[in-house]
């Protein structure tokens, strides 16, 4: 019987290294539009899902509320996102402005070019396999965390 292959090294470190490399790649395309990758992602979620409560957005993006609040500030300051009253007196709602929708559209073109370039560099099959593996891992980890609570 053959021993199972054992991972070598730290998975967290490897994922962080990959994350930084991919971020640098996308930044080269998206930053000239005036957005960081994280801001583009946040603005895209707001455009596609909004208006919505910040807590709902944080859940969808799998970030904590304080991170979301901090990341929203530059988008609000730029006039791309508005915060307003929510469904009741204690809640807030966020939505993209027309300027925010236009900025997202501009950045989406750059993001598409970044994705196509990454597909070409890594190979479409590898990128698709990576997406599948990451989705499976996230689903498994989310299910495990739910079981632990």
C-alpha positions in Angstrom: 0.0 0.0 0.0 1.3 3.5 -1.0 1.4 6.2 1.7 -0.8 9.1 1.1 1.0 12.2 -0.2 1.6 14.6 2.7 1.6 18.3 2.2 5.0 20.0 2.6 5.3 23.4 4.1 2.7 25.7 5.5 -0.6 25.9 3.6 -1.4 29.4 5.1 2.0 30.7 3.8 1.5 29.2 0.4 -2.0 30.7 0.1 -0.8 34.1 1.2 2.0 34.0 -1.3 -0.4 33.1 -4.1 -2.8 35.7 -2.9 -0.1 38.4 -3.0 1.0 37.4 -6.5 -2.5 37.3 -7.9 -3.2 40.7 -6.2 -0.2 42.2 -7.8 -1.3 40.9 -11.2 -4.8 42.4 -10.9 -3.5 45.6 -9.3 -1.4 46.2 -12.5 -4.6 46.3 -14.5 -7.2 47.8 -12.0 -5.2 50.5 -10.1 -5.0 52.8 -13.1 -8.8 53.2 -12.8 -8.4 54.7 -9.4 -9.5 51.6 -7.5 -7.6 49.0 -5.5 -8.6 45.4 -6.1 -10.4 45.2 -2.8 -12.3 48.4 -3.6 -13.3 47.1 -7.0 -14.6 43.9 -5.4 -16.5 45.8 -2.7 -18.0 48.2 -5.3 -19.0 45.3 -7.5 -20.8 43.6 -4.7 -22.7 46.8 -3.8 -23.6 47.4 -7.4 -24.9 43.9 -7.9 -26.5 43.3 -4.5 -27.4 46.8 -3.3 -29.0 48.5 -1.7 -28.3 46.3 1.3 -27.4 46.4 5.0 -23.6 46.5 5.8 -24.0 43.3 7.9 -25.6 41.5 4.9 -22.8 42.7 2.6 -20.1 41.6 5.2 -21.7 38.1 5.3 -21.8 37.8 1.5 -18.2 38.9 1.2 -17.0 36.8 4.2 -15.4 39.8 5.9 -15.9 41.1 9.4 -18.0 44.2 10.0 -15.0 46.4 11.1 -13.1 45.5 7.9 -16.1 46.3 5.8 -16.6 49.7 7.5 -13.0 50.6 7.0 -13.0 49.6 3.3 -16.3 51.5 2.7 -14.8 54.8 3.8 -12.8 55.6 0.7 -15.7 54.6 -1.6 -18.1 56.9 0.3 -15.5 59.8 0.4 -15.1 59.4 -3.4 -18.9 59.6 -3.9 -19.1 56.1 -5.3 -21.2 54.7 -2.5 -23.9 56.3 -0.2 -24.9 55.2 3.2 -28.5 56.0 4.2 -31.2 54.8 6.6 -32.2 51.2 6.5 -35.4 49.4 7.0 -35.7 50.5 10.7 -34.3 53.2 12.9 -31.4 51.1 14.0 -30.1 49.9 10.6 -28.3 51.5 7.7 -28.3 50.8 4.0 -25.5 51.2 1.4 -25.9 51.6 -2.3 -23.8 52.6 -5.3 -24.2 56.1 -6.7 -24.4 56.7 -10.5 -20.7 57.8 -10.3 -20.0 54.5 -8.5 -21.8 52.5 -11.2 -19.7 54.3 -13.8 -16.5 53.7 -11.9 -17.3 50.0 -11.5 -18.0 49.7 -15.2 -14.7 51.3 -16.0 -12.8 49.1 -13.6 -14.7 46.0 -14.8 -13.1 46.4 -18.2 -9.6 46.5 -16.6 -10.5 43.5 -14.4 -11.6 41.5 -17.4 -8.3 42.2 -19.1 -6.5 41.1 -15.9 -8.6 37.8 -15.8 -7.9 37.1 -19.5 -4.2 37.7 -19.0 -4.1 35.4 -15.9 -6.0 32.7 -17.8 -3.4 33.0 -20.6 -0.4 32.9 -18.2 -1.6 30.0 -16.0 -3.8 28.2 -18.5 -7.6 28.2 -18.5 -7.7 24.6 -17.2 -5.5 25.3 -14.3 -7.5 28.5 -13.4 -10.8 26.5 -13.6 -9.3 23.7 -11.4 -8.1 26.3 -8.9 -11.5 27.8 -8.7 -13.1 24.4 -8.1 -10.6 23.5 -5.5 -10.9 26.8 -3.7 -14.7 26.7 -3.7 -14.6 23.1 -2.4 -12.2 24.1 0.4 -14.3 27.1 1.4 -17.4 25.1 1.5 -15.8 22.4 3.6 -14.3 25.0 6.0 -17.6 26.8 6.3 -19.4 23.6 7.1 -16.8 22.6 9.6 -17.0 26.0 11.3 -20.8 25.7 11.5 -20.5 22.3 13.1 -18.1 23.7 15.7 -20.4 26.4 16.8 
